[in-house]
Amino acid sequence: MNPPRVIFVNRVYRPSEAATAQLLADLAEGLAERGWRVSVIAAGADSGMVNGVDVHRTGPGERHGGLWSRAINYARFLTGARRALANLADRDDVVVLMTDPPLLAAAATGVSRRRGARVLHWIQDIYPEIVPQHAGRWAAGPLWPLQWARNRAWRAAERCVPVSGDMRLTVEARAVPASRVSVRPNWAPRELDTPATETEISAQREEWGVTGKFVAAYSGNLGRVHEFATILEAAARLRTDDGFVFLFIGEGARFEEVRAETQVRGLTNVRFLPPQPRGRLAATLAAADAHFVTLLPGFERLVSPSKLAGALAVGRPMLFVGPVSGEIPTRLAAEKCGAAFAPGAGAALADTLRHWRDEPAEPAALGRGARRCYESHFTFPAALAAWEELLRSPSSPR
């Protein structure tokens, strides 16, 4: 029996370097390689077949000049996506709605179902709840109508697919039956399945000028939901030890804030690098001795850091800074692949880094645990198989 056609909808797609664009490209192209008919509706120009995927572009892409222009681009994409779905979706197709822009679920579920398509929500972020978590409870009231519309769309879908168990709790709390919620974690980039060689790692460390140093890296988006004060406090406590380098690789909404704080505190052991090409990730991630993953308290049931899988894939121990009772610290303890710290525990973080530098057998063992964790939970082939199962029978209980 031939599989149904799958239509993914997300504002960004290849060649965008955004995390959801890369995840979507992996999954869409992986399904196409396995014989599925796959379409993607995304913003931008130049529709056509790309690596076996039929890409339908709706107009202006992801670039914007500020909040107002972002809102306009979101509105244009929502209108264009609804129009494209009305023309493209057919009975028994599977429409997978992602969460960029945030109102996509509410805007596109109805038109998809009217066309006779089955609807899944692939939930990467939970809006609008993220907004009052940032701004304060006062923002929850004005956003209630948007939450109500989003909840209605979730309940109308055949399945909701959050990317973490913590996020599942939020989805189920919005009266979505547990039998129609399936957790599917994000995977590491496909290029990380084959580890970098020692020669490649040594060359990368030499290029960065960190040979002989203990490198603790944060690689990825420096976003609003991430915690950085604890990392900078640890860096301040280790500033007189020239054996450490704290490396931030990436950009994001809080990049300038973090860099400015580093300069104010005179932290010469902190360095910044631009985002690295995906083809070099195996070497650039493995060139660090340990990796940071951070999350501000209160966001653990609303987002899941996508950088976790990539850091595990290169077999490096994890340093998590955030709520210590959530899914990530529980996994680190169970899989013996890292350590967790509450926000503000800069002294304990510095002590752990010093201990790992002085007792290299311990982080080496944790790194092996990290690679095992990746191979057990975060490989792309396993994720692809799980998604195929889900797409073939999305209404069956999980």
BAMAR-902633 format. One record per residue (C-alpha): residue in three letters; x, z, y. Coordinates in steps of 0.001 Angstrom, whole numbers, plus 500000, padded with zeros to 6 digits. Example, Ala and Ser with C-alpha at 12.3 -4.5 7.8 and 13.67 -1.06 7.14 Angstrom:
<rs>
ALA512300507800495500 SER513670507140498940 
</rs>
This chain:
<rs>
MET500000500000500000 ASN501404498978503382 PRO501890501819505901 PRO499771501794509056 ARG501174500608512373 VAL502641503370514526 ILE502416503269518330 PHE504611505773520159 VAL503945506561523825 ASN506603508168526022 ARG507703507460529570 VAL511380507002528666 TYR512945504921525927 ARG516169503139525148 PRO518458502479527051 SER517617505776528821 GLU519976508647527894 ALA517181511257528187 ALA516841513419525083 THR513296512292524266 ALA514307508645524726 GLN517107509008522197 LEU514959510923519705 LEU512198508349519982 ALA514611505436519554 ASP516053507068516435 LEU512642507590514864 ALA511100504278515912 GLU514069502231514706 GLY514402504315511540 LEU510767503646510661 ALA511185499939511416 GLU514180499819509066 ARG511958501305506357 GLY509356498565506776 TRP506909500173509190 ARG505323498186512009 VAL506349500108515110 SER505442499715518767 VAL506574501787521746 ILE504843502041525118 ALA507281503154527824 ALA507983502714531522 GLY510355500055532783 ALA510707496294532577 ASP511610493719529928 SER509156494114527084 GLY510064492634523711 MET511498493317520279 VAL514423495756520256 ASN516016496565516901 GLY512778495854515061 VAL510592497804517515 ASP507968496058519653 VAL508525497625523091 HIS505767497356525708 ARG506910498232529229 THR504423499400531871 GLY506369498995535113 PRO508636501236537232 GLY511116503189535169 GLU512414506745535169 ARG514300506822538468 HIS512712508682541357 GLY513637510110544739 GLY511947513500544571 LEU508829515363543507 TRP506415513074545341 SER507914509889543969 ARG508090511485540513 ALA504355512237540710 ILE503642508641541722 ASN505729507285538840 TYR503968509644536421 ALA500557508474537637 ARG501575504819537369 PHE502834505313533855 LEU499688507155532748 THR497562504311534090 GLY499783501681532499 ALA499931503513529184 ARG496145503818528990 ARG495814500111529731 ALA498409499208527111 LEU496719501401524490 ALA493325499857525248 ASN494830496423524541 LEU497157497335521693 ALA495697500139519573 ASP493424499206516700 ARG491478500920513940 ASP493677502945511573 ASP496777502635513760 VAL498602505924514312 VAL499184506716517987 VAL501914509313518556 LEU501764510776522067 MET504849512600523325 THR505015514984526304 ASP506647512884529033 PRO504835512874531385 PRO503202516281530859 LEU499594515032531145 LEU499992512282528571 ALA497980514096525885 ALA494962514553528126 ALA495183511039529576 ALA495679508994526422 THR493935510773523540 GLY490454509548524427 VAL491311505863524770 SER493275505971521492 ARG490377507494519576 ARG487875505054521091 ARG490002502255519696 GLY489653503821516249 ALA493276505006516069 ARG494450508283514597 VAL496225510496517137 LEU499210512808516728 HIS500785514858519514 TRP504586515150519215 ILE505149518228521390 GLN508619518536522919 ASP507596520744525875 ILE504436522706526568 TYR503038522006530024 PRO501458523211532233 GLU502403526697530946 ILE506043526056531863 VAL505124525915535573 PRO503756529473535990 GLN506596530746533827 HIS508900529369536530 ALA506813529980539631 GLY504866533118538729 ARG501432533970537395 TRP499785532884540646 ALA500328529257539561 ALA498334529652536338 GLY494931529626538044 PRO495223526264539842 LEU496633524714536670 TRP493865525976534390 PRO491854522699534501 LEU494950520793533339 GLN495508523278530516 TRP491858522998529497 ALA492122519187529344 ARG495369519396527374 ASN493864521921524926 ARG490866519649524405 ALA493184516738523627 TRP495190518837521153 ARG492013519859519336 ALA490782516260519231 ALA493990515023517576 GLU494407514786513817 ARG497659516689514076 CYS499877518496516583 VAL503611518362515865 PRO505630520971517806 VAL509398520970517310 SER509812524695516592 GLY508040527546514875 ASP507956529502518130 MET506137526617519844 ARG503709526430516934 LEU502482529921517879 THR501506528634521328 VAL499694525597519931 GLU497707527703517470 ALA496910530208520231 ARG495090527353522005 ALA492552527238519125 VAL494148524358517233 PRO493555525069513514 ALA496739526002511675 SER495975523332509056 ARG496415520671511755 VAL499745521934513131 SER502987520749511518 VAL506443521770512730 ARG509006518961512676 PRO512356520045514193 ASN514379517580516204 TRP517467516248514471 ALA521062515774515488 PRO522096512304516716 ARG522626510014513760 GLU526284509485514709 LEU527046513122513871 ASP526309512741510189 THR529935511682509701 PRO532283514354511134 ALA535095513401513508 THR538582513357512046 GLU541194515928513000 THR543127513136514708 GLU540100512250516861 ILE539480515899517717 SER543119516505518669 ALA543136513385520826 GLN539975514530522623 ARG541395517998523300 GLU544608516453524587 GLU542642514139526872 TRP540837517152528321 GLY544051519151528614 VAL542812522024526454 THR545269521851523569 GLY546042525385522405 LYS543034526875524234 PHE539885528434522826 VAL537132526174524193 ALA533564527476524517 ALA531322524565525513 TYR527841524010526867 SER526978520377526177 GLY523728518866527407 ASN521143519242530129 LEU521710522084532593 GLY517973522530533028 ARG515659524990534699 VAL514762526754531443 HIS518375527541530523 GLU520334530745531192 PHE523829530494532718 ALA524522533820534441 THR525645535458531201 ILE528106532661530438 LEU529585532902533933 GLU529862536680533628 ALA531789536255530359 ALA534029533708532057 ALA534675536188534889 ARG535680538873532407 LEU538138536486530730 ARG539487534913533919 THR542941536506533568 ASP543379535253529994 ASP544639531693530205 GLY543808531136526522 PHE540133530398527276 VAL538312527427528771 PHE534571527368529470 LEU533411523758529454 PHE530114522412530830 ILE529453518847529675 GLY526388517237531237 GLU524167517348534281 GLY520689518507535209 ALA518527520329537730 ARG520784523422537822 PHE524139521650537669 GLU524953522124541356 GLU523814525753541259 VAL526102526552538329 ARG529036524686539834 ALA528566526393543208 GLU528467529837541567 THR531648528991539691 GLN533382528102542943 VAL532109531204544763 ARG533456533422541989 GLY536720531525541770 LEU536396530884538036 THR539303528548537379 ASN538695528827533628 VAL535392526931533988 ARG535442523124533986 PHE532783520438534325 LEU532584517037532664 PRO529968514280532958 PRO527663513458530033 GLN529604511853527218 PRO528665508536525572 ARG526665508978522405 GLY529239507060520412 ARG531835509738521252 LEU529661512772520511 ALA531239513528517140 ALA534649513991518750 THR533545515556522049 LEU531350518191520388 ALA533899518963517674 ALA536647519369520304 ALA535072522723521246 ASP535710525873519215 ALA532210527272519830 HIS529000526069521470 PHE526535527737523811 VAL522778527342523490 THR520767529222526116 LEU517144529854527027 LEU515549531999529705 PRO513221534733528393 GLY509586533671528356 PHE510270530034527492 GLU510908530412523756 ARG507327529445522877 LEU507266526566525369 VAL510475524603524703 SER513187524293522061 PRO516793523439523052 SER517565520035521543 LYS521337520655521738 LEU521134523138518842 ALA521127520494516094 GLY524102518589517501 ALA526251521693517806 LEU525445522697514228 ALA526273519202512982 VAL529907519380514104 GLY530435522663512258 ARG531105524978515173 PRO529761528533515549 MET526832529014517881 LEU526606531418520831 PHE522954531831521738 VAL522000533524525007 GLY518298534221525336 PRO515448536191523750 VAL517009537888520723 SER513803538079518652 GLY512943534381518500 GLU513440531613515975 ILE516982530634517014 PRO518662534074516721 THR516785534631513449 ARG518179531362512087 LEU521715532140513246 ALA521633535450511400 ALA520036534040508245 GLU522355531038508046 LYS525450533008509127 CYS526407530432511723 GLY526635532241515068 ALA525801535203517265 ALA522978535971519698 PHE523138537804523040 ALA520451539020525400 PRO520659537724528971 GLY523005539982530929 ALA525221540773527946 GLY528260539086529484 ALA530624541843528371 ALA529544541560524725 LEU529818537777524901 ALA533357538020526297 ASP534309540512523576 THR532995538174520877 LEU534929535226522259 ARG538088537295522405 HIS537544538460518815 TRP536936534909517569 ARG540094533694519301 ASP542160536499517770 GLU540558536317514288 PRO540112532569513686 ALA538942533010510085 GLU535622534415511320 PRO534546531503513554 ALA535816529101510893 ALA533450530676508348 LEU530589530607510853 GLY531374526951511521 ARG531034526146507836 GLY527698527951507910 ALA526691525823510900 ARG527404522596509027 ARG525442523859506014 CYS522551524733508318 TYR522637521223509758 GLU522679519618506324 SER519752521787505198 HIS517485521441508225 PHE518569518924510875 THR519729515628509358 PHE518037512442510474 PRO517318511107506949 ALA515414514303506115 ALA513530514138509413 LEU512655510488508853 ALA511279511223505384 ALA509231514141506748 TRP507798511947509501 GLU506931509194507021 GLU504989511701504941 LEU503215512952508038 LEU502325509484509322 ARG500901508350506000 SER498447511259505766 PRO498346513175509058 SER495066514931508312 SER496181516591505094 PRO497024520324505396 ARG500664521374505927 
</rs>
